[in-house]
Amino acid sequence: MGIRAAAVDGAEEGSWAVVDYGPVVLHVFQAKSREFYDLEMLWGDGKKIRWAAPKRKAKADEEE
C-alpha cells in the first residue's frame, strides 16, 4: 500500500514491537508479552474501532 512507518521500536528483541504510523500506533506482541502487559485493561476505556483489511483483487482481475 506504500505506507511507511515513522518509527519502529523493539523489533530486535522479538517479544514486543511498536510501529508508529502517526495517527495509528501498532503494538505487535508474542503471546507471553501480550499477557504480561495486558494493554486491553490499560486502555480499556478507549474508543474501539472495527477494522477490516481491504479486499484484494482476484488474480484474474489483476491480469486484465
mmCIF file of the N, C-alpha and C atoms, coordinates in Angstrom:
data_MODEL
# 
_entry.id   MODEL 
# 
loop_
_atom_site.group_PDB 
_atom_site.id 
_atom_site.type_symbol 
_atom_site.label_atom_id 
_atom_site.label_alt_id 
_atom_site.label_comp_id 
_atom_site.label_asym_id 
_atom_site.label_entity_id 
_atom_site.label_seq_id 
_atom_site.pdbx_PDB_ins_code 
_atom_site.Cartn_x 
_atom_site.Cartn_y 
_atom_site.Cartn_z 
_atom_site.occupancy 
_atom_site.B_iso_or_equiv 
_atom_site.pdbx_formal_charge 
_atom_site.auth_seq_id 
_atom_site.auth_comp_id 
_atom_site.auth_asym_id 
_atom_site.auth_atom_id 
_atom_site.pdbx_PDB_model_num 
ATOM 1   N N  . MET A 1 1  ? 0.815   -1.191  0.000   1.00 0.00 ? 1  MET A N  1 
ATOM 2   C CA . MET A 1 1  ? 0.000   0.000   0.000   1.00 0.00 ? 1  MET A CA 1 
ATOM 3   C C  . MET A 1 1  ? 0.859   1.256   0.000   1.00 0.00 ? 1  MET A C  1 
ATOM 4   N N  . GLY A 1 2  ? 2.161   1.115   0.156   1.00 0.00 ? 2  GLY A N  1 
ATOM 5   C CA . GLY A 1 2  ? 3.046   2.270   0.087   1.00 0.00 ? 2  GLY A CA 1 
ATOM 6   C C  . GLY A 1 2  ? 3.094   3.115   1.347   1.00 0.00 ? 2  GLY A C  1 
ATOM 7   N N  . ILE A 1 3  ? 2.578   2.606   2.446   1.00 0.00 ? 3  ILE A N  1 
ATOM 8   C CA . ILE A 1 3  ? 2.590   3.355   3.710   1.00 0.00 ? 3  ILE A CA 1 
ATOM 9   C C  . ILE A 1 3  ? 3.830   2.951   4.495   1.00 0.00 ? 3  ILE A C  1 
ATOM 10  N N  . ARG A 1 4  ? 4.600   3.933   4.919   1.00 0.00 ? 4  ARG A N  1 
ATOM 11  C CA . ARG A 1 4  ? 5.826   3.670   5.677   1.00 0.00 ? 4  ARG A CA 1 
ATOM 12  C C  . ARG A 1 4  ? 5.664   4.131   7.115   1.00 0.00 ? 4  ARG A C  1 
ATOM 13  N N  . ALA A 1 5  ? 6.221   3.356   8.031   1.00 0.00 ? 5  ALA A N  1 
ATOM 14  C CA . ALA A 1 5  ? 6.168   3.715   9.446   1.00 0.00 ? 5  ALA A CA 1 
ATOM 15  C C  . ALA A 1 5  ? 7.119   4.873   9.725   1.00 0.00 ? 5  ALA A C  1 
ATOM 16  N N  . ALA A 1 6  ? 6.693   5.763   10.623  1.00 0.00 ? 6  ALA A N  1 
ATOM 17  C CA . ALA A 1 6  ? 7.553   6.867   11.060  1.00 0.00 ? 6  ALA A CA 1 
ATOM 18  C C  . ALA A 1 6  ? 8.660   6.334   11.971  1.00 0.00 ? 6  ALA A C  1 
ATOM 19  N N  . ALA A 1 7  ? 8.356   5.299   12.749  1.00 0.00 ? 7  ALA A N  1 
ATOM 20  C CA . ALA A 1 7  ? 9.339   4.720   13.665  1.00 0.00 ? 7  ALA A CA 1 
ATOM 21  C C  . ALA A 1 7  ? 8.932   3.296   14.023  1.00 0.00 ? 7  ALA A C  1 
ATOM 22  N N  . VAL A 1 8  ? 9.936   2.471   14.323  1.00 0.00 ? 8  VAL A N  1 
ATOM 23  C CA . VAL A 1 8  ? 9.730   1.103   14.792  1.00 0.00 ? 8  VAL A CA 1 
ATOM 24  C C  . VAL A 1 8  ? 10.666  0.904   15.972  1.00 0.00 ? 8  VAL A C  1 
ATOM 25  N N  . ASP A 1 9  ? 10.142  0.347   17.058  1.00 0.00 ? 9  ASP A N  1 
ATOM 26  C CA . ASP A 1 9  ? 10.969  0.117   18.234  1.00 0.00 ? 9  ASP A CA 1 
ATOM 27  C C  . ASP A 1 9  ? 10.659  -1.252  18.813  1.00 0.00 ? 9  ASP A C  1 
ATOM 28  N N  . GLY A 1 10 ? 11.686  -1.957  19.269  1.00 0.00 ? 10 GLY A N  1 
ATOM 29  C CA . GLY A 1 10 ? 11.513  -3.228  19.952  1.00 0.00 ? 10 GLY A CA 1 
ATOM 30  C C  . GLY A 1 10 ? 11.546  -4.447  19.067  1.00 0.00 ? 10 GLY A C  1 
ATOM 31  N N  . ALA A 1 11 ? 11.603  -4.283  17.763  1.00 0.00 ? 11 ALA A N  1 
ATOM 32  C CA . ALA A 1 11 ? 11.580  -5.438  16.865  1.00 0.00 ? 11 ALA A CA 1 
ATOM 33  C C  . ALA A 1 11 ? 12.797  -6.344  17.057  1.00 0.00 ? 11 ALA A C  1 
ATOM 34  N N  . GLU A 1 12 ? 13.914  -5.751  17.484  1.00 0.00 ? 12 GLU A N  1 
ATOM 35  C CA . GLU A 1 12 ? 15.141  -6.535  17.666  1.00 0.00 ? 12 GLU A CA 1 
ATOM 36  C C  . GLU A 1 12 ? 14.989  -7.585  18.768  1.00 0.00 ? 12 GLU A C  1 
ATOM 37  N N  . GLU A 1 13 ? 14.279  -7.228  19.856  1.00 0.00 ? 13 GLU A N  1 
ATOM 38  C CA . GLU A 1 13 ? 14.109  -8.154  20.972  1.00 0.00 ? 13 GLU A CA 1 
ATOM 39  C C  . GLU A 1 13 ? 13.146  -9.284  20.631  1.00 0.00 ? 13 GLU A C  1 
ATOM 40  N N  . GLY A 1 14 ? 12.153  -8.985  19.827  1.00 0.00 ? 14 GLY A N  1 
ATOM 41  C CA . GLY A 1 14 ? 11.248  -10.014 19.343  1.00 0.00 ? 14 GLY A CA 1 
ATOM 42  C C  . GLY A 1 14 ? 10.063  -10.349 20.230  1.00 0.00 ? 14 GLY A C  1 
ATOM 43  N N  . SER A 1 15 ? 9.916   -9.723  21.404  1.00 0.00 ? 15 SER A N  1 
ATOM 44  C CA . SER A 1 15 ? 8.766   -10.045 22.244  1.00 0.00 ? 15 SER A CA 1 
ATOM 45  C C  . SER A 1 15 ? 7.658   -9.006  22.126  1.00 0.00 ? 15 SER A C  1 
ATOM 46  N N  . TRP A 1 16 ? 8.036   -7.758  21.790  1.00 0.00 ? 16 TRP A N  1 
ATOM 47  C CA . TRP A 1 16 ? 7.052   -6.696  21.639  1.00 0.00 ? 16 TRP A CA 1 
ATOM 48  C C  . TRP A 1 16 ? 7.646   -5.628  20.732  1.00 0.00 ? 16 TRP A C  1 
ATOM 49  N N  . ALA A 1 17 ? 6.948   -5.292  19.685  1.00 0.00 ? 17 ALA A N  1 
ATOM 50  C CA . ALA A 1 17 ? 7.385   -4.222  18.790  1.00 0.00 ? 17 ALA A CA 1 
ATOM 51  C C  . ALA A 1 17 ? 6.295   -3.168  18.705  1.00 0.00 ? 17 ALA A C  1 
ATOM 52  N N  . VAL A 1 18 ? 6.703   -1.908  18.637  1.00 0.00 ? 18 VAL A N  1 
ATOM 53  C CA . VAL A 1 18 ? 5.786   -0.784  18.474  1.00 0.00 ? 18 VAL A CA 1 
ATOM 54  C C  . VAL A 1 18 ? 6.103   -0.149  17.130  1.00 0.00 ? 18 VAL A C  1 
ATOM 55  N N  . VAL A 1 19 ? 5.083   0.013   16.301  1.00 0.00 ? 19 VAL A N  1 
ATOM 56  C CA . VAL A 1 19 ? 5.247   0.606   14.977  1.00 0.00 ? 19 VAL A CA 1 
ATOM 57  C C  . VAL A 1 19 ? 4.374   1.861   14.932  1.00 0.00 ? 19 VAL A C  1 
ATOM 58  N N  . ASP A 1 20 ? 5.004   3.007   14.673  1.00 0.00 ? 20 ASP A N  1 
ATOM 59  C CA . ASP A 1 20 ? 4.315   4.300   14.699  1.00 0.00 ? 20 ASP A CA 1 
ATOM 60  C C  . ASP A 1 20 ? 4.003   4.753   13.281  1.00 0.00 ? 20 ASP A C  1 
ATOM 61  N N  . TYR A 1 21 ? 2.720   4.841   12.980  1.00 0.00 ? 21 TYR A N  1 
ATOM 62  C CA . TYR A 1 21 ? 2.264   5.325   11.684  1.00 0.00 ? 21 TYR A CA 1 
ATOM 63  C C  . TYR A 1 21 ? 1.652   6.717   11.793  1.00 0.00 ? 21 TYR A C  1 
ATOM 64  N N  . GLY A 1 22 ? 2.003   7.465   12.841  1.00 0.00 ? 22 GLY A N  1 
ATOM 65  C CA . GLY A 1 22 ? 1.434   8.799   13.039  1.00 0.00 ? 22 GLY A CA 1 
ATOM 66  C C  . GLY A 1 22 ? 0.129   8.698   13.794  1.00 0.00 ? 22 GLY A C  1 
ATOM 67  N N  . PRO A 1 23 ? -1.022  8.754   13.089  1.00 0.00 ? 23 PRO A N  1 
ATOM 68  C CA . PRO A 1 23 ? -2.300  8.684   13.794  1.00 0.00 ? 23 PRO A CA 1 
ATOM 69  C C  . PRO A 1 23 ? -2.625  7.291   14.333  1.00 0.00 ? 23 PRO A C  1 
ATOM 70  N N  . VAL A 1 24 ? -1.875  6.283   13.893  1.00 0.00 ? 24 VAL A N  1 
ATOM 71  C CA . VAL A 1 24 ? -2.096  4.905   14.340  1.00 0.00 ? 24 VAL A CA 1 
ATOM 72  C C  . VAL A 1 24 ? -0.781  4.351   14.870  1.00 0.00 ? 24 VAL A C  1 
ATOM 73  N N  . VAL A 1 25 ? -0.838  3.755   16.066  1.00 0.00 ? 25 VAL A N  1 
ATOM 74  C CA . VAL A 1 25 ? 0.325   3.101   16.651  1.00 0.00 ? 25 VAL A CA 1 
ATOM 75  C C  . VAL A 1 25 ? -0.018  1.626   16.799  1.00 0.00 ? 25 VAL A C  1 
ATOM 76  N N  . LEU A 1 26 ? 0.814   0.775   16.220  1.00 0.00 ? 26 LEU A N  1 
ATOM 77  C CA . LEU A 1 26 ? 0.579   -0.659  16.189  1.00 0.00 ? 26 LEU A CA 1 
ATOM 78  C C  . LEU A 1 26 ? 1.494   -1.351  17.186  1.00 0.00 ? 26 LEU A C  1 
ATOM 79  N N  . HIS A 1 27 ? 0.927   -2.171  18.064  1.00 0.00 ? 27 HIS A N  1 
ATOM 80  C CA . HIS A 1 27 ? 1.696   -2.976  19.010  1.00 0.00 ? 27 HIS A CA 1 
ATOM 81  C C  . HIS A 1 27 ? 1.619   -4.425  18.544  1.00 0.00 ? 27 HIS A C  1 
ATOM 82  N N  . VAL A 1 28 ? 2.778   -5.073  18.386  1.00 0.00 ? 28 VAL A N  1 
ATOM 83  C CA . VAL A 1 28 ? 2.841   -6.470  17.959  1.00 0.00 ? 28 VAL A CA 1 
ATOM 84  C C  . VAL A 1 28 ? 3.543   -7.244  19.070  1.00 0.00 ? 28 VAL A C  1 
ATOM 85  N N  . PHE A 1 29 ? 2.849   -8.226  19.632  1.00 0.00 ? 29 PHE A N  1 
ATOM 86  C CA . PHE A 1 29 ? 3.352   -8.970  20.782  1.00 0.00 ? 29 PHE A CA 1 
ATOM 87  C C  . PHE A 1 29 ? 3.524   -10.458 20.509  1.00 0.00 ? 29 PHE A C  1 
ATOM 88  N N  . GLN A 1 30 ? 4.460   -11.058 21.209  1.00 0.00 ? 30 GLN A N  1 
ATOM 89  C CA . GLN A 1 30 ? 4.455   -12.502 21.408  1.00 0.00 ? 30 GLN A CA 1 
ATOM 90  C C  . GLN A 1 30 ? 3.397   -12.749 22.485  1.00 0.00 ? 30 GLN A C  1 
ATOM 91  N N  . ALA A 1 31 ? 2.845   -13.950 22.561  1.00 0.00 ? 31 ALA A N  1 
ATOM 92  C CA . ALA A 1 31 ? 1.738   -14.247 23.475  1.00 0.00 ? 31 ALA A CA 1 
ATOM 93  C C  . ALA A 1 31 ? 2.072   -13.926 24.939  1.00 0.00 ? 31 ALA A C  1 
ATOM 94  N N  . LYS A 1 32 ? 3.261   -14.293 25.423  1.00 0.00 ? 32 LYS A N  1 
ATOM 95  C CA . LYS A 1 32 ? 3.612   -14.063 26.834  1.00 0.00 ? 32 LYS A CA 1 
ATOM 96  C C  . LYS A 1 32 ? 3.697   -12.574 27.157  1.00 0.00 ? 32 LYS A C  1 
ATOM 97  N N  . SER A 1 33 ? 4.265   -11.781 26.268  1.00 0.00 ? 33 SER A N  1 
ATOM 98  C CA . SER A 1 33 ? 4.354   -10.333 26.492  1.00 0.00 ? 33 SER A CA 1 
ATOM 99  C C  . SER A 1 33 ? 2.979   -9.691  26.466  1.00 0.00 ? 33 SER A C  1 
ATOM 100 N N  . ARG A 1 34 ? 2.140   -10.135 25.566  1.00 0.00 ? 34 ARG A N  1 
ATOM 101 C CA . ARG A 1 34 ? 0.783   -9.583  25.487  1.00 0.00 ? 34 ARG A CA 1 
ATOM 102 C C  . ARG A 1 34 ? 0.035   -9.841  26.790  1.00 0.00 ? 34 ARG A C  1 
ATOM 103 N N  . GLU A 1 35 ? 0.161   -11.039 27.308  1.00 0.00 ? 35 GLU A N  1 
ATOM 104 C CA . GLU A 1 35 ? -0.497  -11.389 28.576  1.00 0.00 ? 35 GLU A CA 1 
ATOM 105 C C  . GLU A 1 35 ? 0.074   -10.551 29.730  1.00 0.00 ? 35 GLU A C  1 
ATOM 106 N N  . PHE A 1 36 ? 1.389   -10.362 29.769  1.00 0.00 ? 36 PHE A N  1 
ATOM 107 C CA . PHE A 1 36 ? 2.040   -9.620  30.844  1.00 0.00 ? 36 PHE A CA 1 
ATOM 108 C C  . PHE A 1 36 ? 1.620   -8.151  30.863  1.00 0.00 ? 36 PHE A C  1 
ATOM 109 N N  . TYR A 1 37 ? 1.649   -7.486  29.714  1.00 0.00 ? 37 TYR A N  1 
ATOM 110 C CA . TYR A 1 37 ? 1.350   -6.056  29.655  1.00 0.00 ? 37 TYR A CA 1 
ATOM 111 C C  . TYR A 1 37 ? -0.146  -5.741  29.663  1.00 0.00 ? 37 TYR A C  1 
ATOM 112 N N  . ASP A 1 38 ? -0.966  -6.651  29.187  1.00 0.00 ? 38 ASP A N  1 
ATOM 113 C CA . ASP A 1 38 ? -2.425  -6.534  29.241  1.00 0.00 ? 38 ASP A CA 1 
ATOM 114 C C  . ASP A 1 38 ? -2.921  -5.141  28.835  1.00 0.00 ? 38 ASP A C  1 
ATOM 115 N N  . LEU A 1 39 ? -2.561  -4.701  27.634  1.00 0.00 ? 39 LEU A N  1 
ATOM 116 C CA . LEU A 1 39 ? -2.934  -3.361  27.173  1.00 0.00 ? 39 LEU A CA 1 
ATOM 117 C C  . LEU A 1 39 ? -4.439  -3.146  27.073  1.00 0.00 ? 39 LEU A C  1 
ATOM 118 N N  . GLU A 1 40 ? -5.185  -4.224  26.844  1.00 0.00 ? 40 GLU A N  1 
ATOM 119 C CA . GLU A 1 40 ? -6.632  -4.072  26.775  1.00 0.00 ? 40 GLU A CA 1 
ATOM 120 C C  . GLU A 1 40 ? -7.177  -3.519  28.091  1.00 0.00 ? 40 GLU A C  1 
ATOM 121 N N  . MET A 1 41 ? -6.603  -3.944  29.220  1.00 0.00 ? 41 MET A N  1 
ATOM 122 C CA . MET A 1 41 ? -7.036  -3.439  30.518  1.00 0.00 ? 41 MET A CA 1 
ATOM 123 C C  . MET A 1 41 ? -6.565  -1.993  30.704  1.00 0.00 ? 41 MET A C  1 
ATOM 124 N N  . LEU A 1 42 ? -5.331  -1.709  30.306  1.00 0.00 ? 42 LEU A N  1 
ATOM 125 C CA . LEU A 1 42 ? -4.777  -0.371  30.466  1.00 0.00 ? 42 LEU A CA 1 
ATOM 126 C C  . LEU A 1 42 ? -5.554  0.663   29.656  1.00 0.00 ? 42 LEU A C  1 
ATOM 127 N N  . TRP A 1 43 ? -5.900  0.312   28.423  1.00 0.00 ? 43 TRP A N  1 
ATOM 128 C CA . TRP A 1 43 ? -6.592  1.238   27.529  1.00 0.00 ? 43 TRP A CA 1 
ATOM 129 C C  . TRP A 1 43 ? -8.053  0.854   27.335  1.00 0.00 ? 43 TRP A C  1 
ATOM 130 N N  . GLY A 1 44 ? -8.615  0.134   28.279  1.00 0.00 ? 44 GLY A N  1 
ATOM 131 C CA . GLY A 1 44 ? -9.978  -0.386  28.158  1.00 0.00 ? 44 GLY A CA 1 
ATOM 132 C C  . GLY A 1 44 ? -11.050 0.659   27.967  1.00 0.00 ? 44 GLY A C  1 
ATOM 133 N N  . ASP A 1 45 ? -10.804 1.901   28.395  1.00 0.00 ? 45 ASP A N  1 
ATOM 134 C CA . ASP A 1 45 ? -11.819 2.940   28.237  1.00 0.00 ? 45 ASP A CA 1 
ATOM 135 C C  . ASP A 1 45 ? -11.684 3.696   26.911  1.00 0.00 ? 45 ASP A C  1 
ATOM 136 N N  . GLY A 1 46 ? -10.716 3.293   26.085  1.00 0.00 ? 46 GLY A N  1 
ATOM 137 C CA . GLY A 1 46 ? -10.527 3.953   24.789  1.00 0.00 ? 46 GLY A CA 1 
ATOM 138 C C  . GLY A 1 46 ? -11.604 3.570   23.789  1.00 0.00 ? 46 GLY A C  1 
ATOM 139 N N  . LYS A 1 47 ? -11.761 4.406   22.778  1.00 0.00 ? 47 LYS A N  1 
ATOM 140 C CA . LYS A 1 47 ? -12.745 4.157   21.734  1.00 0.00 ? 47 LYS A CA 1 
ATOM 141 C C  . LYS A 1 47 ? -12.312 2.952   20.902  1.00 0.00 ? 47 LYS A C  1 
ATOM 142 N N  . LYS A 1 48 ? -13.225 2.021   20.703  1.00 0.00 ? 48 LYS A N  1 
ATOM 143 C CA . LYS A 1 48 ? -12.928 0.832   19.902  1.00 0.00 ? 48 LYS A CA 1 
ATOM 144 C C  . LYS A 1 48 ? -13.330 1.104   18.456  1.00 0.00 ? 48 LYS A C  1 
ATOM 145 N N  . ILE A 1 49 ? -12.464 0.729   17.542  1.00 0.00 ? 49 ILE A N  1 
ATOM 146 C CA . ILE A 1 49 ? -12.708 0.932   16.117  1.00 0.00 ? 49 ILE A CA 1 
ATOM 147 C C  . ILE A 1 49 ? -12.622 -0.415  15.419  1.00 0.00 ? 49 ILE A C  1 
ATOM 148 N N  . ARG A 1 50 ? -13.676 -0.780  14.718  1.00 0.00 ? 50 ARG A N  1 
ATOM 149 C CA . ARG A 1 50 ? -13.650 -2.028  13.939  1.00 0.00 ? 50 ARG A CA 1 
ATOM 150 C C  . ARG A 1 50 ? -12.868 -1.769  12.660  1.00 0.00 ? 50 ARG A C  1 
ATOM 151 N N  . TRP A 1 51 ? -12.030 -2.723  12.286  1.00 0.00 ? 51 TRP A N  1 
ATOM 152 C CA . TRP A 1 51 ? -11.206 -2.563  11.108  1.00 0.00 ? 51 TRP A CA 1 
ATOM 153 C C  . TRP A 1 51 ? -11.203 -3.868  10.331  1.00 0.00 ? 51 TRP A C  1 
ATOM 154 N N  . ALA A 1 52 ? -11.255 -3.763  9.041   1.00 0.00 ? 52 ALA A N  1 
ATOM 155 C CA . ALA A 1 52 ? -11.158 -4.934  8.169   1.00 0.00 ? 52 ALA A CA 1 
ATOM 156 C C  . ALA A 1 52 ? -10.172 -4.596  7.062   1.00 0.00 ? 52 ALA A C  1 
ATOM 157 N N  . ALA A 1 53 ? -9.374  -5.571  6.701   1.00 0.00 ? 53 ALA A N  1 
ATOM 158 C CA . ALA A 1 53 ? -8.403  -5.378  5.625   1.00 0.00 ? 53 ALA A CA 1 
ATOM 159 C C  . ALA A 1 53 ? -9.147  -5.101  4.316   1.00 0.00 ? 53 ALA A C  1 
ATOM 160 N N  . PRO A 1 54 ? -8.577  -4.254  3.466   1.00 0.00 ? 54 PRO A N  1 
ATOM 161 C CA . PRO A 1 54 ? -9.201  -4.005  2.167   1.00 0.00 ? 54 PRO A CA 1 
ATOM 162 C C  . PRO A 1 54 ? -9.261  -5.294  1.358   1.00 0.00 ? 54 PRO A C  1 
ATOM 163 N N  . LYS A 1 55 ? -10.308 -5.454  0.600   1.00 0.00 ? 55 LYS A N  1 
ATOM 164 C CA . LYS A 1 55 ? -10.437 -6.655  -0.232  1.00 0.00 ? 55 LYS A CA 1 
ATOM 165 C C  . LYS A 1 55 ? -9.432  -6.590  -1.363  1.00 0.00 ? 55 LYS A C  1 
ATOM 166 N N  . ARG A 1 56 ? -8.776  -7.714  -1.584  1.00 0.00 ? 56 ARG A N  1 
ATOM 167 C CA . ARG A 1 56 ? -7.778  -7.792  -2.648  1.00 0.00 ? 56 ARG A CA 1 
ATOM 168 C C  . ARG A 1 56 ? -8.456  -8.203  -3.943  1.00 0.00 ? 56 ARG A C  1 
ATOM 169 N N  . LYS A 1 57 ? -7.931  -7.709  -5.036  1.00 0.00 ? 57 LYS A N  1 
ATOM 170 C CA . LYS A 1 57 ? -8.453  -8.098  -6.341  1.00 0.00 ? 57 LYS A CA 1 
ATOM 171 C C  . LYS A 1 57 ? -8.085  -9.549  -6.616  1.00 0.00 ? 57 LYS A C  1 
ATOM 172 N N  . ALA A 1 58 ? -8.960  -10.233 -7.317  1.00 0.00 ? 58 ALA A N  1 
ATOM 173 C CA . ALA A 1 58 ? -8.673  -11.609 -7.744  1.00 0.00 ? 58 ALA A CA 1 
ATOM 174 C C  . ALA A 1 58 ? -7.547  -11.565 -8.770  1.00 0.00 ? 58 ALA A C  1 
ATOM 175 N N  . LYS A 1 59 ? -6.757  -12.626 -8.827  1.00 0.00 ? 59 LYS A N  1 
ATOM 176 C CA . LYS A 1 59 ? -5.626  -12.672 -9.736  1.00 0.00 ? 59 LYS A CA 1 
ATOM 177 C C  . LYS A 1 59 ? -6.059  -12.440 -11.194 1.00 0.00 ? 59 LYS A C  1 
ATOM 178 N N  . ALA A 1 60 ? -7.204  -12.960 -11.590 1.00 0.00 ? 60 ALA A N  1 
ATOM 179 C CA . ALA A 1 60 ? -7.711  -12.780 -12.952 1.00 0.00 ? 60 ALA A CA 1 
ATOM 180 C C  . ALA A 1 60 ? -7.973  -11.298 -13.234 1.00 0.00 ? 60 ALA A C  1 
ATOM 181 N N  . ASP A 1 61 ? -8.472  -10.566 -12.217 1.00 0.00 ? 61 ASP A N  1 
ATOM 182 C CA . ASP A 1 61 ? -8.736  -9.129  -12.373 1.00 0.00 ? 61 ASP A CA 1 
ATOM 183 C C  . ASP A 1 61 ? -7.435  -8.357  -12.565 1.00 0.00 ? 61 ASP A C  1 
ATOM 184 N N  . GLU A 1 62 ? -6.354  -8.769  -11.895 1.00 0.00 ? 62 GLU A N  1 
ATOM 185 C CA . GLU A 1 62 ? -5.086  -8.072  -11.979 1.00 0.00 ? 62 GLU A CA 1 
ATOM 186 C C  . GLU A 1 62 ? -4.426  -8.230  -13.338 1.00 0.00 ? 62 GLU A C  1 
ATOM 187 N N  . GLU A 1 63 ? -4.701  -9.356  -14.021 1.00 0.00 ? 63 GLU A N  1 
ATOM 188 C CA . GLU A 1 63 ? -4.075  -9.646  -15.312 1.00 0.00 ? 63 GLU A CA 1 
ATOM 189 C C  . GLU A 1 63 ? -4.730  -8.872  -16.441 1.00 0.00 ? 63 GLU A C  1 
ATOM 190 N N  . GLU A 1 64 ? -5.947  -8.374  -16.251 1.00 0.00 ? 64 GLU A N  1 
ATOM 191 C CA . GLU A 1 64 ? -6.662  -7.678  -17.331 1.00 0.00 ? 64 GLU A CA 1 
ATOM 192 C C  . GLU A 1 64 ? -6.114  -6.313  -17.587 1.00 0.00 ? 64 GLU A C  1 
# 
